Amino acid sequence: MKVLRFLFYLLMPVFLFAGLYTGMRIWYVILIAQILLVLAILGLNQWTVRTFSYTQTLDASEAVKGSETALHLSIRNEKPFPLSMMRMDVELAAPSENRQISFSLLPFAGKEFDFKVSMPYRGVYPIGITTMRITDIF
């Protein structure tokens, strides 16, 4: 994807100079279409960041060493626009069981995730979504 991003942005000044050199409108139309596409993707990414919401619940708020519980993660898009492609890190009690989920939500759609959480050690753990990255090419 980085190669496509590089080529996309590399072609923008090429189309500008082609338009300036030849005076043909088609080069300007392509350049404006590229600029509008970048602006639309940036707007969609801002929409995703500002309207993203989720709920996460644990079956048991306390557990003993060696037992298991479940983490229920529900992500909904109640808006009329799609959300960008996202990658989330879900942290569980055992570091070896941490998960990474990727998805994109359509308008008025949702995703449900269920994770088994085993308690291999004693202590207090932050469990749930830790980071969210938008992975669109722009």
N, CA, C and O atoms as a GROMACS GRO file, in nm:
protein
  552
    1MET      N    1   0.081  -0.119   0.000
    1MET     CA    2   0.000   0.000   0.000
    1MET      C    3   0.086   0.126   0.000
    1MET      O    4   0.045   0.229  -0.053
    2LYS      N    5   0.204   0.119   0.058
    2LYS     CA    6   0.289   0.236   0.058
    2LYS      C    7   0.336   0.271  -0.082
    2LYS      O    8   0.357   0.388  -0.113
    3VAL      N    9   0.353   0.170  -0.168
    3VAL     CA   10   0.393   0.196  -0.305
    3VAL      C   11   0.282   0.269  -0.379
    3VAL      O   12   0.308   0.363  -0.454
    4LEU      N   13   0.156   0.225  -0.359
    4LEU     CA   14   0.043   0.293  -0.422
    4LEU      C   15   0.029   0.437  -0.374
    4LEU      O   16   0.002   0.527  -0.453
    5ARG      N   17   0.048   0.457  -0.245
    5ARG     CA   18   0.040   0.593  -0.190
    5ARG      C   19   0.148   0.681  -0.251
    5ARG      O   20   0.123   0.796  -0.288
    6PHE      N   21   0.269   0.627  -0.261
    6PHE     CA   22   0.380   0.702  -0.318
    6PHE      C   23   0.352   0.738  -0.464
    6PHE      O   24   0.374   0.851  -0.505
    7LEU      N   25   0.303   0.641  -0.541
    7LEU     CA   26   0.272   0.667  -0.682
    7LEU      C   27   0.158   0.767  -0.697
    7LEU      O   28   0.162   0.854  -0.784
    8PHE      N   29   0.057   0.756  -0.612
    8PHE     CA   30  -0.056   0.847  -0.620
    8PHE      C   31  -0.010   0.992  -0.600
    8PHE      O   32  -0.047   1.080  -0.677
    9TYR      N   33   0.069   1.015  -0.497
    9TYR     CA   34   0.115   1.151  -0.470
    9TYR      C   35   0.222   1.196  -0.569
    9TYR      O   36   0.235   1.316  -0.595
   10LEU      N   37   0.298   1.102  -0.624
   10LEU     CA   38   0.399   1.136  -0.724
   10LEU      C   39   0.334   1.182  -0.854
   10LEU      O   40   0.387   1.268  -0.925
   11LEU      N   41   0.218   1.124  -0.886
   11LEU     CA   42   0.150   1.161  -1.010
   11LEU      C   43   0.081   1.298  -1.003
   11LEU      O   44   0.052   1.356  -1.108
   12MET      N   45   0.056   1.349  -0.886
   12MET     CA   46  -0.011   1.479  -0.874
   12MET      C   47   0.071   1.592  -0.938
   12MET      O   48   0.016   1.666  -1.021
   13PRO      N   49   0.200   1.610  -0.904
   13PRO     CA   50   0.275   1.716  -0.973
   13PRO      C   51   0.300   1.684  -1.120
   13PRO      O   52   0.314   1.776  -1.202
   14VAL      N   53   0.304   1.556  -1.156
   14VAL     CA   54   0.320   1.520  -1.297
   14VAL      C   55   0.200   1.570  -1.376
   14VAL      O   56   0.217   1.626  -1.484
   15PHE      N   57   0.078   1.548  -1.323
   15PHE     CA   58  -0.041   1.595  -1.393
   15PHE      C   59  -0.046   1.748  -1.394
   15PHE      O   60  -0.092   1.807  -1.493
   16LEU      N   61  -0.001   1.812  -1.289
   16LEU     CA   62   0.002   1.958  -1.286
   16LEU      C   63   0.095   2.012  -1.394
   16LEU      O   64   0.058   2.101  -1.470
   17PHE      N   65   0.216   1.957  -1.400
   17PHE     CA   66   0.312   2.004  -1.500
   17PHE      C   67   0.268   1.968  -1.641
   17PHE      O   68   0.294   2.044  -1.734
   18ALA      N   69   0.203   1.853  -1.658
   18ALA     CA   70   0.151   1.816  -1.790
   18ALA      C   71   0.043   1.915  -1.833
   18ALA      O   72   0.037   1.952  -1.950
   19GLY      N   73  -0.041   1.956  -1.740
   19GLY     CA   74  -0.143   2.055  -1.771
   19GLY      C   75  -0.084   2.190  -1.804
   19GLY      O   76  -0.129   2.257  -1.897
   20LEU      N   77   0.016   2.232  -1.727
   20LEU     CA   78   0.080   2.360  -1.754
   20LEU      C   79   0.158   2.358  -1.886
   20LEU      O   80   0.161   2.458  -1.958
   21TYR      N   81   0.218   2.246  -1.917
   21TYR     CA   82   0.301   2.237  -2.038
   21TYR      C   83   0.215   2.228  -2.162
   21TYR      O   84   0.242   2.296  -2.261
   22THR      N   85   0.111   2.144  -2.160
   22THR     CA   86   0.030   2.123  -2.281
   22THR      C   87  -0.091   2.214  -2.287
   22THR      O   88  -0.140   2.244  -2.396
   23GLY      N   89  -0.141   2.259  -2.173
   23GLY     CA   90  -0.260   2.342  -2.172
   23GLY      C   91  -0.389   2.262  -2.189
   23GLY      O   92  -0.496   2.321  -2.205
   24MET      N   93  -0.380   2.130  -2.186
   24MET     CA   94  -0.499   2.045  -2.202
   24MET      C   95  -0.574   2.035  -2.069
   24MET      O   96  -0.513   2.021  -1.962
   25ARG      N   97  -0.707   2.042  -2.079
   25ARG     CA   98  -0.789   2.040  -1.958
   25ARG      C   99  -0.791   1.904  -1.889
   25ARG      O  100  -0.813   1.897  -1.768
   26ILE      N  101  -0.770   1.798  -1.963
   26ILE     CA  102  -0.781   1.664  -1.904
   26ILE      C  103  -0.683   1.645  -1.789
   26ILE      O  104  -0.715   1.578  -1.691
   27TRP      N  105  -0.564   1.704  -1.801
   27TRP     CA  106  -0.464   1.691  -1.693
   27TRP      C  107  -0.511   1.764  -1.568
   27TRP      O  108  -0.488   1.716  -1.456
   28TYR      N  109  -0.576   1.876  -1.585
   28TYR     CA  110  -0.630   1.950  -1.470
   28TYR      C  111  -0.748   1.876  -1.407
   28TYR      O  112  -0.763   1.875  -1.285
   29VAL      N  113  -0.830   1.815  -1.491
   29VAL     CA  114  -0.945   1.739  -1.440
   29VAL      C  115  -0.895   1.621  -1.356
   29VAL      O  116  -0.949   1.595  -1.248
   30ILE      N  117  -0.794   1.551  -1.404
   30ILE     CA  118  -0.738   1.438  -1.328
   30ILE      C  119  -0.676   1.487  -1.198
   30ILE      O  120  -0.695   1.425  -1.094
   31LEU      N  121  -0.603   1.599  -1.203
   31LEU     CA  122  -0.542   1.654  -1.081
   31LEU      C  123  -0.649   1.695  -0.980
   31LEU      O  124  -0.636   1.665  -0.861
   32ILE      N  125  -0.754   1.761  -1.026
   32ILE     CA  126  -0.861   1.802  -0.934
   32ILE      C  127  -0.932   1.681  -0.877
   32ILE      O  128  -0.970   1.682  -0.760
   33ALA      N  129  -0.951   1.578  -0.958
   33ALA     CA  130  -1.013   1.454  -0.908
   33ALA      C  131  -0.927   1.390  -0.799
   33ALA      O  132  -0.980   1.341  -0.700
   34GLN      N  133  -0.796   1.391  -0.817
   34GLN     CA  134  -0.706   1.338  -0.714
   34GLN      C  135  -0.716   1.420  -0.586
   34GLN      O  136  -0.722   1.364  -0.476
   35ILE      N  137  -0.716   1.551  -0.598
   35ILE     CA  138  -0.724   1.637  -0.480
   35ILE      C  139  -0.857   1.615  -0.408
   35ILE      O  140  -0.860   1.607  -0.285
   36LEU      N  141  -0.967   1.606  -0.484
   36LEU     CA  142  -1.097   1.582  -0.422
   36LEU      C  143  -1.103   1.445  -0.354
   36LEU      O  144  -1.167   1.431  -0.250
   37LEU      N  145  -1.039   1.345  -0.412
   37LEU     CA  146  -1.034   1.213  -0.350
   37LEU      C  147  -0.958   1.218  -0.217
   37LEU      O  148  -1.001   1.157  -0.119
   38VAL      N  149  -0.847   1.288  -0.213
   38VAL     CA  150  -0.771   1.301  -0.089
   38VAL      C  151  -0.854   1.373   0.016
   38VAL      O  152  -0.855   1.333   0.132
   39LEU      N  153  -0.924   1.479  -0.023
   39LEU     CA  154  -1.007   1.552   0.072
   39LEU      C  155  -1.123   1.467   0.122
   39LEU      O  156  -1.159   1.474   0.240
   40ALA      N  157  -1.182   1.387   0.035
   40ALA     CA  158  -1.292   1.299   0.077
   40ALA      C  159  -1.243   1.194   0.176
   40ALA      O  160  -1.311   1.166   0.275
   41ILE      N  161  -1.127   1.136   0.152
   41ILE     CA  162  -1.072   1.035   0.244
   41ILE      C  163  -1.035   1.100   0.377
   41ILE      O  164  -1.059   1.040   0.482
   42LEU      N  165  -0.978   1.218   0.375
   42LEU     CA  166  -0.947   1.287   0.501
   42LEU      C  167  -1.074   1.320   0.579
   42LEU      O  168  -1.077   1.308   0.701
   43GLY      N  169  -1.178   1.362   0.507
   43GLY     CA  170  -1.306   1.387   0.574
   43GLY      C  171  -1.365   1.260   0.633
   43GLY      O  172  -1.418   1.263   0.744
   44LEU      N  173  -1.356   1.149   0.561
   44LEU     CA  174  -1.406   1.022   0.612
   44LEU      C  175  -1.328   0.976   0.735
   44LEU      O  176  -1.385   0.923   0.829
   45ASN      N  177  -1.197   0.998   0.733
   45ASN     CA  178  -1.115   0.961   0.850
   45ASN      C  179  -1.152   1.047   0.971
   45ASN      O  180  -1.158   0.995   1.083
   46GLN      N  181  -1.175   1.176   0.951
   46GLN     CA  182  -1.217   1.262   1.062
   46GLN      C  183  -1.354   1.220   1.113
   46GLN      O  184  -1.378   1.221   1.234
   47TRP      N  185  -1.444   1.185   1.023
   47TRP     CA  186  -1.576   1.136   1.060
   47TRP      C  187  -1.564   1.012   1.147
   47TRP      O  188  -1.633   0.998   1.248
   48THR      N  189  -1.475   0.921   1.108
   48THR     CA  190  -1.454   0.797   1.183
   48THR      C  191  -1.402   0.827   1.322
   48THR      O  192  -1.451   0.770   1.420
   49VAL      N  193  -1.305   0.914   1.333
   49VAL     CA  194  -1.246   0.945   1.463
   49VAL      C  195  -1.348   1.012   1.555
   49VAL      O  196  -1.353   0.981   1.674
   50ARG      N  197  -1.426   1.102   1.503
   50ARG     CA  198  -1.520   1.179   1.586
   50ARG      C  199  -1.648   1.103   1.622
   50ARG      O  200  -1.706   1.130   1.727
   51THR      N  201  -1.692   1.009   1.539
   51THR     CA  202  -1.819   0.941   1.565
   51THR      C  203  -1.803   0.796   1.610
   51THR      O  204  -1.903   0.727   1.628
   52PHE      N  205  -1.682   0.750   1.627
   52PHE     CA  206  -1.661   0.610   1.664
   52PHE      C  207  -1.709   0.586   1.808
   52PHE      O  208  -1.676   0.662   1.899
   53SER      N  209  -1.786   0.480   1.826
   53SER     CA  210  -1.831   0.443   1.960
   53SER      C  211  -1.837   0.292   1.971
   53SER      O  212  -1.859   0.221   1.873
   54TYR      N  213  -1.819   0.244   2.092
   54TYR     CA  214  -1.821   0.100   2.116
   54TYR      C  215  -1.862   0.075   2.260
   54TYR      O  216  -1.860   0.164   2.344
   55THR      N  217  -1.901  -0.050   2.286
   55THR     CA  218  -1.926  -0.094   2.423
   55THR      C  219  -1.848  -0.223   2.444
   55THR      O  220  -1.840  -0.308   2.355
   56GLN      N  221  -1.794  -0.235   2.561
   56GLN     CA  222  -1.725  -0.359   2.597
   56GLN      C  223  -1.762  -0.396   2.739
   56GLN      O  224  -1.765  -0.311   2.829
   57THR      N  225  -1.790  -0.523   2.758
   57THR     CA  226  -1.829  -0.571   2.890
   57THR      C  227  -1.757  -0.702   2.919
   57THR      O  228  -1.728  -0.781   2.830
   58LEU      N  229  -1.729  -0.722   3.045
   58LEU     CA  230  -1.672  -0.848   3.092
   58LEU      C  231  -1.782  -0.926   3.163
   58LEU      O  232  -1.869  -0.868   3.228
   59ASP      N  233  -1.777  -1.058   3.150
   59ASP     CA  234  -1.876  -1.140   3.220
   59ASP      C  235  -1.860  -1.126   3.371
   59ASP      O  236  -1.959  -1.122   3.445
   60ALA      N  237  -1.737  -1.119   3.417
   60ALA     CA  238  -1.711  -1.104   3.560
   60ALA      C  239  -1.606  -0.995   3.580
   60ALA      O  240  -1.503  -0.995   3.514
   61SER      N  241  -1.635  -0.902   3.670
   61SER     CA  242  -1.539  -0.794   3.692
   61SER      C  243  -1.420  -0.839   3.776
   61SER      O  244  -1.314  -0.776   3.774
   62GLU      N  245  -1.438  -0.950   3.849
   62GLU     CA  246  -1.328  -1.007   3.928
   62GLU      C  247  -1.319  -1.155   3.896
   62GLU      O  248  -1.421  -1.223   3.879
   63ALA      N  249  -1.197  -1.205   3.890
   63ALA     CA  250  -1.176  -1.347   3.863
   63ALA      C  251  -1.052  -1.392   3.940
   63ALA      O  252  -0.967  -1.311   3.976
   64VAL      N  253  -1.044  -1.520   3.966
   64VAL     CA  254  -0.929  -1.575   4.037
   64VAL      C  255  -0.831  -1.634   3.938
   64VAL      O  256  -0.866  -1.666   3.824
   65LYS      N  257  -0.708  -1.649   3.984
   65LYS     CA  258  -0.602  -1.704   3.900
   65LYS      C  259  -0.643  -1.842   3.850
   65LYS      O  260  -0.689  -1.927   3.926
   66GLY      N  261  -0.626  -1.864   3.718
   66GLY     CA  262  -0.657  -1.992   3.658
   66GLY      C  263  -0.798  -2.002   3.601
   66GLY      O  264  -0.829  -2.098   3.532
   67SER      N  265  -0.882  -1.905   3.628
   67SER     CA  266  -1.019  -1.910   3.576
   67SER      C  267  -1.027  -1.836   3.442
   67SER      O  268  -0.930  -1.775   3.397
   68GLU      N  269  -1.143  -1.844   3.379
   68GLU     CA  270  -1.167  -1.774   3.253
   68GLU      C  271  -1.294  -1.691   3.262
   68GLU      O  272  -1.388  -1.724   3.334
   69THR      N  273  -1.294  -1.583   3.187
   69THR     CA  274  -1.412  -1.500   3.171
   69THR      C  275  -1.420  -1.461   3.024
   69THR      O  276  -1.335  -1.503   2.945
   70ALA      N  277  -1.516  -1.384   2.986
   70ALA     CA  278  -1.532  -1.345   2.845
   70ALA      C  279  -1.544  -1.195   2.832
   70ALA      O  280  -1.606  -1.128   2.915
   71LEU      N  281  -1.484  -1.143   2.728
   71LEU     CA  282  -1.494  -1.001   2.694
   71LEU      C  283  -1.585  -0.990   2.572
   71LEU      O  284  -1.558  -1.052   2.468
   72HIS      N  285  -1.690  -0.912   2.583
   72HIS     CA  286  -1.783  -0.890   2.473
   72HIS      C  287  -1.760  -0.748   2.421
   72HIS      O  288  -1.770  -0.651   2.497
   73LEU      N  289  -1.730  -0.736   2.294
   73LEU     CA  290  -1.701  -0.608   2.232
   73LEU      C  291  -1.802  -0.585   2.121
   73LEU      O  292  -1.816  -0.668   2.031
   74SER      N  293  -1.874  -0.474   2.127
   74SER     CA  294  -1.976  -0.440   2.030
   74SER      C  295  -1.944  -0.305   1.969
   74SER      O  296  -1.931  -0.205   2.041
   75ILE      N  297  -1.932  -0.301   1.837
   75ILE     CA  298  -1.901  -0.178   1.766
   75ILE      C  299  -2.013  -0.154   1.666
   75ILE      O  300  -2.044  -0.241   1.585
   76ARG      N  301  -2.074  -0.037   1.672
   76ARG     CA  302  -2.189  -0.006   1.587
   76ARG      C  303  -2.164   0.125   1.512
   76ARG      O  304  -2.098   0.216   1.563
   77ASN      N  305  -2.217   0.131   1.392
   77ASN     CA  306  -2.216   0.254   1.314
   77ASN      C  307  -2.361   0.291   1.286
   77ASN      O  308  -2.423   0.235   1.195
   78GLU      N  309  -2.414   0.383   1.362
   78GLU     CA  310  -2.553   0.425   1.348
   78GLU      C  311  -2.568   0.545   1.256
   78GLU      O  312  -2.676   0.604   1.247
   79LYS      N  313  -2.461   0.582   1.188
   79LYS     CA  314  -2.461   0.700   1.103
   79LYS      C  315  -2.481   0.661   0.956
   79LYS      O  316  -2.463   0.545   0.921
   80PRO      N  317  -2.518   0.758   0.869
   80PRO     CA  318  -2.544   0.726   0.728
   80PRO      C  319  -2.418   0.717   0.641
   80PRO      O  320  -2.429   0.696   0.520
   81PHE      N  321  -2.300   0.733   0.699
   81PHE     CA  322  -2.176   0.723   0.622
   81PHE      C  323  -2.094   0.605   0.673
   81PHE      O  324  -2.102   0.571   0.791
   82PRO      N  325  -2.016   0.543   0.585
   82PRO     CA  326  -1.932   0.431   0.632
   82PRO      C  327  -1.815   0.481   0.716
   82PRO      O  328  -1.776   0.598   0.708
   83LEU      N  329  -1.762   0.392   0.797
   83LEU     CA  330  -1.642   0.424   0.874
   83LEU      C  331  -1.520   0.377   0.796
   83LEU      O  332  -1.530   0.284   0.716
   84SER      N  333  -1.406   0.439   0.820
   84SER     CA  334  -1.283   0.399   0.753
   84SER      C  335  -1.238   0.262   0.799
   84SER      O  336  -1.287   0.209   0.899
   85MET      N  337  -1.145   0.204   0.725
   85MET     CA  338  -1.084   0.078   0.765
   85MET      C  339  -1.003   0.103   0.892
   85MET      O  340  -0.919   0.192   0.896
   86MET      N  341  -1.030   0.021   0.995
   86MET     CA  342  -0.964   0.041   1.124
   86MET      C  343  -0.892  -0.086   1.167
   86MET      O  344  -0.931  -0.197   1.132
   87ARG      N  345  -0.786  -0.068   1.243
   87ARG     CA  346  -0.716  -0.179   1.307
   87ARG      C  347  -0.708  -0.146   1.456
   87ARG      O  348  -0.658  -0.041   1.495
   88MET      N  349  -0.758  -0.239   1.537
   88MET     CA  350  -0.760  -0.218   1.682
   88MET      C  351  -0.680  -0.325   1.754
   88MET      O  352  -0.680  -0.442   1.715
   89ASP      N  353  -0.613  -0.283   1.859
   89ASP     CA  354  -0.544  -0.376   1.947
   89ASP      C  355  -0.632  -0.399   2.069
   89ASP      O  356  -0.674  -0.305   2.135
   90VAL      N  357  -0.659  -0.526   2.097
   90VAL     CA  358  -0.738  -0.564   2.213
   90VAL      C  359  -0.644  -0.632   2.311
   90VAL      O  360  -0.584  -0.735   2.280
   91GLU      N  361  -0.632  -0.573   2.430
   91GLU     CA  362  -0.541  -0.626   2.530
   91GLU      C  363  -0.620  -0.717   2.626
   91GLU      O  364  -0.726  -0.680   2.676
   92LEU      N  365  -0.565  -0.835   2.649
   92LEU     CA  366  -0.624  -0.930   2.742
   92LEU      C  367  -0.529  -0.950   2.859
   92LEU      O  368  -0.422  -0.890   2.862
   93ALA      N  369  -0.568  -1.031   2.956
   93ALA     CA  370  -0.487  -1.046   3.078
   93ALA      C  371  -0.351  -1.109   3.049
   93ALA      O  372  -0.250  -1.064   3.102
   94ALA      N  373  -0.348  -1.212   2.965
   94ALA     CA  374  -0.222  -1.276   2.928
   94ALA      C  375  -0.167  -1.207   2.804
   94ALA      O  376  -0.235  -1.203   2.702
   95PRO      N  377  -0.045  -1.153   2.810
   95PRO     CA  378   0.009  -1.082   2.694
   95PRO      C  379   0.018  -1.167   2.568
   95PRO      O  380   0.012  -1.114   2.457
   96SER      N  381   0.031  -1.296   2.582
   96SER     CA  382   0.040  -1.383   2.464
   96SER      C  383  -0.094  -1.398   2.394
   96SER      O  384  -0.099  -1.445   2.281
   97GLU      N  385  -0.203  -1.361   2.459
   97GLU     CA  386  -0.336  -1.375   2.401
   97GLU      C  387  -0.390  -1.244   2.341
   97GLU      O  388  -0.503  -1.241   2.293
   98ASN      N  389  -0.311  -1.138   2.343
   98ASN     CA  390  -0.358  -1.012   2.286
   98ASN      C  391  -0.397  -1.030   2.141
   98ASN      O  392  -0.335  -1.109   2.069
   99ARG      N  393  -0.499  -0.958   2.097
   99ARG     CA  394  -0.553  -0.974   1.962
   99ARG      C  395  -0.544  -0.842   1.887
   99ARG      O  396  -0.536  -0.734   1.945
  100GLN      N  397  -0.547  -0.856   1.755
  100GLN     CA  398  -0.554  -0.740   1.668
  100GLN      C  399  -0.668  -0.767   1.570
  100GLN      O  400  -0.669  -0.869   1.501
  101ILE      N  401  -0.765  -0.676   1.563
  101ILE     CA  402  -0.879  -0.694   1.474
  101ILE      C  403  -0.882  -0.581   1.373
  101ILE      O  404  -0.850  -0.466   1.405
  102SER      N  405  -0.921  -0.614   1.250
  102SER     CA  406  -0.932  -0.516   1.142
  102SER      C  407  -1.070  -0.527   1.082
  102SER      O  408  -1.122  -0.636   1.059
  103PHE      N  409  -1.130  -0.413   1.055
  103PHE     CA  410  -1.263  -0.412   0.995
  103PHE      C  411  -1.297  -0.272   0.947
  103PHE      O  412  -1.231  -0.174   0.980
  104SER      N  413  -1.403  -0.265   0.867
  104SER     CA  414  -1.464  -0.141   0.825
  104SER      C  415  -1.615  -0.160   0.836
  104SER      O  416  -1.666  -0.266   0.801
  105LEU      N  417  -1.684  -0.060   0.884
  105LEU     CA  418  -1.829  -0.072   0.904
  105LEU      C  419  -1.907   0.007   0.800
  105LEU      O  420  -1.876   0.123   0.773
  106LEU      N  421  -2.007  -0.057   0.745
  106LEU     CA  422  -2.100   0.008   0.653
  106LEU      C  423  -2.198   0.094   0.734
  106LEU      O  424  -2.205   0.081   0.856
  107PRO      N  425  -2.273   0.181   0.668
  107PRO     CA  426  -2.374   0.258   0.741
  107PRO      C  427  -2.479   0.167   0.805
  107PRO      O  428  -2.523   0.069   0.744
  108PHE      N  429  -2.517   0.200   0.926
  108PHE     CA  430  -2.619   0.127   1.003
  108PHE      C  431  -2.584  -0.021   1.019
  108PHE      O  432  -2.671  -0.108   1.012
  109ALA      N  433  -2.457  -0.050   1.040
  109ALA     CA  434  -2.411  -0.187   1.059
  109ALA      C  435  -2.336  -0.196   1.191
  109ALA      O  436  -2.309  -0.095   1.256
  110GLY      N  437  -2.302  -0.317   1.230
  110GLY     CA  438  -2.228  -0.338   1.354
  110GLY      C  439  -2.148  -0.466   1.349
  110GLY      O  440  -2.170  -0.552   1.264
  111LYS      N  441  -2.056  -0.478   1.441
  111LYS     CA  442  -1.975  -0.599   1.456
  111LYS      C  443  -1.973  -0.637   1.603
  111LYS      O  444  -1.969  -0.551   1.691
  112GLU      N  445  -1.977  -0.765   1.627
  112GLU     CA  446  -1.969  -0.819   1.763
  112GLU      C  447  -1.846  -0.909   1.771
  112GLU      O  448  -1.822  -0.990   1.681
  113PHE      N  449  -1.769  -0.895   1.877
  113PHE     CA  450  -1.653  -0.979   1.901
  113PHE      C  451  -1.662  -1.036   2.042
  113PHE      O  452  -1.699  -0.965   2.136
  114ASP      N  453  -1.629  -1.163   2.056
  114ASP     CA  454  -1.624  -1.229   2.186
  114ASP      C  455  -1.486  -1.290   2.203
  114ASP      O  456  -1.440  -1.367   2.119
  115PHE      N  457  -1.421  -1.255   2.313
  115PHE     CA  458  -1.287  -1.306   2.342
  115PHE      C  459  -1.289  -1.380   2.474
  115PHE      O  460  -1.349  -1.332   2.571
  116LYS      N  461  -1.223  -1.496   2.480
  116LYS     CA  462  -1.202  -1.564   2.607
  116LYS      C  463  -1.084  -1.501   2.678
  116LYS      O  464  -0.978  -1.482   2.618
  117VAL      N  465  -1.103  -1.468   2.802
  117VAL     CA  466  -0.997  -1.405   2.881
  117VAL      C  467  -0.956  -1.501   2.991
  117VAL      O  468  -1.031  -1.524   3.086
  118SER      N  469  -0.837  -1.557   2.977
  118SER     CA  470  -0.788  -1.646   3.083
  118SER      C  471  -0.702  -1.563   3.179
  118SER      O  472  -0.637  -1.467   3.139
  119MET      N  473  -0.704  -1.602   3.304
  119MET     CA  474  -0.631  -1.530   3.408
  119MET      C  475  -0.512  -1.614   3.454
  119MET      O  476  -0.523  -1.690   3.550
  120PRO      N  477  -0.397  -1.602   3.385
  120PRO     CA  478  -0.282  -1.685   3.422
  120PRO      C  479  -0.204  -1.633   3.543
  120PRO      O  480  -0.129  -1.708   3.606
  121TYR      N  481  -0.221  -1.505   3.574
  121TYR     CA  482  -0.144  -1.444   3.682
  121TYR      C  483  -0.238  -1.368   3.776
  121TYR      O  484  -0.352  -1.339   3.740
  122ARG      N  485  -0.189  -1.338   3.893
  122ARG     CA  486  -0.264  -1.254   3.986
  122ARG      C  487  -0.235  -1.110   3.954
  122ARG      O  488  -0.127  -1.076   3.906
  123GLY      N  489  -0.331  -1.023   3.981
  123GLY     CA  490  -0.308  -0.880   3.961
  123GLY      C  491  -0.428  -0.811   3.899
  123GLY      O  492  -0.534  -0.870   3.878
  124VAL      N  493  -0.407  -0.683   3.872
  124VAL     CA  494  -0.509  -0.600   3.810
  124VAL      C  495  -0.463  -0.574   3.666
  124VAL      O  496  -0.349  -0.534   3.644
  125TYR      N  497  -0.553  -0.597   3.569
  125TYR     CA  498  -0.516  -0.585   3.429
  125TYR      C  499  -0.609  -0.489   3.356
  125TYR      O  500  -0.730  -0.491   3.377
  126PRO      N  501  -0.552  -0.406   3.269
  126PRO     CA  502  -0.637  -0.328   3.179
  126PRO      C  503  -0.679  -0.418   3.063
  126PRO      O  504  -0.593  -0.465   2.987
  127ILE      N  505  -0.807  -0.444   3.049
  127ILE     CA  506  -0.856  -0.536   2.946
  127ILE      C  507  -0.949  -0.459   2.854
  127ILE      O  508  -1.036  -0.386   2.900
  128GLY      N  509  -0.930  -0.475   2.724
  128GLY     CA  510  -1.017  -0.411   2.625
  128GLY      C  511  -0.936  -0.346   2.515
  128GLY      O  512  -0.818  -0.375   2.497
  129ILE      N  513  -1.001  -0.256   2.442
  129ILE     CA  514  -0.936  -0.187   2.331
  129ILE      C  515  -0.831  -0.090   2.386
  129ILE      O  516  -0.861  -0.008   2.474
  130THR      N  517  -0.710  -0.099   2.334
  130THR     CA  518  -0.604  -0.010   2.379
  130THR      C  519  -0.570   0.095   2.274
  130THR      O  520  -0.553   0.212   2.307
  131THR      N  521  -0.558   0.055   2.147
  131THR     CA  522  -0.526   0.151   2.042
  131THR      C  523  -0.615   0.127   1.921
  131THR      O  524  -0.661   0.015   1.896
  132MET      N  525  -0.638   0.233   1.846
  132MET     CA  526  -0.713   0.226   1.721
  132MET      C  527  -0.635   0.302   1.615
  132MET      O  528  -0.596   0.417   1.636
  133ARG      N  529  -0.613   0.237   1.502
  133ARG     CA  530  -0.543   0.301   1.391
  133ARG      C  531  -0.632   0.298   1.268
  133ARG      O  532  -0.695   0.196   1.239
  134ILE      N  533  -0.637   0.406   1.196
  134ILE     CA  534  -0.709   0.411   1.068
  134ILE      C  535  -0.609   0.370   0.963
  134ILE      O  536  -0.500   0.428   0.954
  135THR      N  537  -0.643   0.270   0.881
  135THR     CA  538  -0.546   0.213   0.787
  135THR      C  539  -0.580   0.238   0.642
  135THR      O  540  -0.540   0.159   0.556
  136ASP      N  541  -0.653   0.347   0.611
  136ASP     CA  542  -0.673   0.382   0.472
  136ASP      C  543  -0.540   0.423   0.410
  136ASP      O  544  -0.447   0.461   0.481
  137ILE      N  545  -0.532   0.414   0.279
  137ILE     CA  546  -0.402   0.442   0.214
  137ILE      C  547  -0.364   0.589   0.218
  137ILE      O  548  -0.248   0.624   0.195
  138PHE      N  549  -0.460   0.677   0.247
  138PHE     CA  550  -0.426   0.818   0.252
  138PHE      C  551  -0.403   0.862   0.393
  138PHE      O  552  -0.373   0.979   0.417
   0.00000   0.00000   0.00000
